[in-house]
Amino acid sequence: MDTLQTVIIAIVEGLTEFLPVSSTGHMIIAQNLLGVESTPFVKAFTFIIQFGAILSVVCLYWKRFFQLNQAPAPEDASGLRRFLHTFDFYWKLFIAFIPAAVLGLLFSDAIDAMLERVEVVAVMLVVGGIFMLFCDRIFNKGSEQTEFTERRAFMVGLFQCISMIPGVSRSMATIVGGMAQRMTRKAAAEFSFFLAVPTMLGATVYKVYKLLKEGGTEIIMDNLSALVIGNVVAFVVALLAIKFFISFVTKYGFKAFGWYRIIIGAVILILCMTGHSLEII
């Protein structure tokens, strides 16, 4: 991967990580368009540069991310419950993180295999796009809750597991999961951003560990500049994307993203079915 390809893929990551359009799917498409070979490093790169996007969430929401629950705990609460009450924000993130962590470890190889298939991405973009045309009508009725309970957090975590299929979108799955629990669009979107931090950090650490375990220390050192550039670009672009998304989705909902997914997915499917290569560079 040269510097231009590194920057383009990182821009795609930053733009799409927190939008309901599938960052993984778009990076797979971008790799095909750029003619980037799917090497072990490239696969790891697409996960490692998520660290830059993670930092953008922490930067934008640092006051809420580094917070303890100041409300008094119930008088009859046990020592453990008082402890969990104090660290309520992190406890609920942990609960939501568990399902994806377990399934991600169990089905890591199957997920990696799907990353090779751009047609899977295209199909899921279309299917997810069709769903998004109607999700506001289905889930936004009576959505007025702004506080996540332990049960709501766990349900969002189950929804997040669907996004292990490339093209589904972690952001879409978790936001819809929140709205299914009668959360407002804004509250669901912000919890999705917060949940991205442990989820993406865990995936990044696991991918780096696997690469190092398979003798990839030299690969990482040889491509260290690409990793630094990728993370910096993803961080800056993700900052802008988050600000845009919260404002847009609160006001207009998800229909525009649904049509975008359908169009992109349909174009990719047609190209695949007619035997055309996606490579343009």
C-alpha angles and dihedrals in degrees: 000000000000125000095265092052090047092053094046094050091046091051089052090050093049094046097046107031094088098028118089093246102091117261092203091052092049093048090051089051091046091051090052093047091049093044093239112164114235097241124163089260094050090051090050092044093060089057099039095055088058084079088073090053090049091056091053090061093047090047096049096042101030094131091055096036095055098048139123125206106260095184114106116259120240110279093236094050118124123237092263093048090050090052092049090046091057092048093038096137094053093040092057092046088052092050090051091046097054100078095052092043092054097043092041091058093044097048102029094124094048090050091050090051091055090052087069094060116079091182090064088055092049094050093048092047090056095043092047091046093054090049092050092056088068105026094093090055092045102043110019096069108110092358101154106128118113102173123079118221123200090260093050091048092052092048090052087051090055091050089051090062090068088066091068085087105086111247097029097094124229090222093054094045095050096042091050088046089056093046089050085061088055094256119150117256091251095048091046092048094049093048087050089055092048092047089052090068100066092031097052093037090053092048091048094050091046093050092048090048092051092047092050091045090054092053097268098138091104091046091055093046092048091051099037093118091054091052092050093047092045094052094046093049093045090050096052095043093045090054090059094041094054093051091049095046098051091051095044100044093045090055105033108018126217106305095100091053089049093056091045091053093048093050095046093044093047093050092050091047092051091050091049094046093049093050096248121148118237092214113115101162 
